[in-house]
Structure formats: structure tokens, C-alpha cells
């Protein structure tokens, strides 16, 4: 009976453990780190799944479309970054990001709402509600 109880406890502990797994890249959320003194924006969908969608830093801008990461170029970048931003992918498709409801936090800004807007292949406008975090890595 003890052996059965121990096995049950280990199974429950395994189910409750936290990992960096999510719905992307075969379950793995892509790692995006900042260098010392660098700032970046992290964007997730504003639904129950909180799917990682966009990362923007001076050295890299990428968007997650399905199971692949697409490099983007920002049109008219500003410093500091604006709350309305326009990007384009290598195929010329545009993506617009609007960040709303900013809340200052220690080391950055949390955006409680926003949207990613793009056009589908058949011409429909697609709007995805998002949340975001703009944070800076302290200089060494």
C-alpha cells in the first residue's frame, strides 16, 4: 500500500510541476533574453492561453505565426518606442501593434491591453487582443 501511495504522490507532483512549456514550437516558448542595458517588449495574447506572439528589441524583432518565428522590420522606429508601432515581414505583409493601458512597474511598463492587427491572405483584417511588458536589463 505504501508503494502505491508513493507512486500516486510522484504522479501528482509531476502534474503540478511548472515548466517553460506552452503551445509553441512543440511545447517550448522561445527564449528571448536582453543584454545588459538593453530594453525589450514582450507581447502575449490576452486570452486564457497567453500565447507568446511578439518580441521587439533593438537587436531583434520577431513575431510568432503558427509554429514559426518570423523576423520583422519596424517602420519609423522611435526611441523610446511608441505605443503605436508598424512592422513589416520579409514578404511585405504589415503588422500593426497598439499598446494600451500602461502601468509603470519597477524596471519597465506593463500594458494591460492592446491589439495586433494584420491582413489575412484573403484580405480580411485580423485583430488579436494582447497584453505586453516593456522591460530593461540593468547595466552592469
C-alpha positions in Angstrom: 0.0 0.0 0.0 2.9 2.4 0.8 4.4 1.8 -2.6 1.1 2.6 -4.3 0.7 5.8 -2.2 4.3 6.9 -3.1 3.7 6.3 -6.8 0.5 8.3 -6.6 2.3 11.2 -4.9 5.1 11.2 -7.5 2.5 11.2 -10.3 0.7 14.2 -8.7 3.9 16.1 -8.2 4.8 15.6 -11.8 1.5 17.0 -12.9 1.9 20.1 -10.7 5.4 21.0 -11.7 5.9 24.1 -13.7 7.9 24.2 -16.9 8.5 26.7 -19.7 6.3 24.7 -22.0 3.5 26.3 -24.0 1.6 25.8 -27.2 4.6 27.0 -29.5 7.5 25.1 -31.1 6.4 21.7 -30.0 5.5 22.9 -26.5 8.5 25.2 -25.9 8.2 29.0 -25.6 11.1 30.7 -27.4 13.8 32.1 -25.2 14.3 35.9 -25.6 16.9 37.5 -23.4 18.2 41.0 -23.1 21.8 42.2 -22.9 23.0 44.4 -20.0 21.4 47.9 -20.5 19.1 46.6 -23.4 15.3 47.1 -23.3 12.7 44.9 -25.0 9.0 44.4 -25.5 7.3 41.1 -24.8 3.7 40.5 -26.1 1.2 37.7 -25.4 -2.4 37.1 -26.4 -4.9 38.4 -23.9 -6.8 35.1 -23.7 -6.7 32.2 -21.4 -3.7 30.6 -23.1 -1.5 33.7 -23.0 0.4 32.6 -26.2 3.7 34.4 -26.8 3.3 36.5 -30.0 5.9 39.2 -30.4 9.4 40.2 -29.1 10.9 43.6 -30.0 14.4 44.8 -29.0 17.0 46.9 -30.8 18.8 43.8 -32.0 15.8 41.6 -32.9 12.1 41.9 -33.7 10.2 38.6 -34.2 6.6 37.6 -34.5 5.2 34.1 -33.8 2.9 33.0 -36.6 1.6 29.5 -36.0 4.6 27.3 -35.1 7.3 29.5 -36.7 9.1 32.7 -35.8 9.1 35.5 -38.4 11.6 38.3 -38.4 10.1 41.8 -38.7 11.4 45.2 -39.6 9.9 48.2 -37.8 8.8 51.1 -39.9 9.8 54.5 -38.5 11.3 53.3 -35.1 11.5 55.8 -32.3 13.4 56.0 -29.0 11.7 55.3 -26.7 9.4 53.0 -28.6 6.0 54.4 -29.4 2.7 52.7 -28.2 1.6 52.6 -31.9 4.1 50.6 -34.0 4.1 49.3 -37.5 6.2 46.3 -38.7 6.7 44.5 -42.0 7.8 40.9 -42.6 10.2 39.8 -45.4 7.2 39.1 -47.7 5.9 42.7 -47.3 3.0 41.9 -45.0 2.3 44.5 -42.4 1.6 44.1 -38.7 0.4 46.9 -36.5 0.8 46.9 -32.7 -1.2 49.2 -30.4 -0.4 49.2 -26.7 -3.0 50.5 -24.3 -3.5 51.0 -20.5 0.2 51.4 -19.5 1.1 50.7 -15.9 4.6 51.7 -14.6 6.3 48.9 -12.8 9.8 48.5 -11.3 12.1 48.3 -14.3 9.6 48.8 -17.0 6.0 49.2 -18.2 3.1 46.7 -18.2 0.5 47.1 -20.9 -2.9 45.7 -19.7 -4.4 45.9 -23.1 -3.7 46.3 -26.8 -4.1 44.7 -30.2 -2.1 43.2 -33.1 -3.7 44.0 -36.4 -2.8 42.2 -39.7 -4.4 41.3 -43.0 -5.1 37.7 -43.9 -4.1 36.2 -47.2 -7.7 36.7 -48.4 -7.9 40.3 -47.4 -9.7 40.1 -44.0 -8.4 42.3 -41.2 -7.4 40.2 -38.2 -7.3 41.8 -34.8 -5.8 39.9 -31.8 -6.2 41.3 -28.3 -2.8 41.4 -26.5 -1.0 42.3 -23.2 2.6 43.3 -23.1 5.6 44.0 -20.9 8.4 46.5 -21.7 11.4 45.9 -19.5 15.1 46.9 -19.4 18.0 44.8 -18.2 20.0 46.9 -15.8 23.5 47.9 -17.0 26.4 46.0 -15.3 
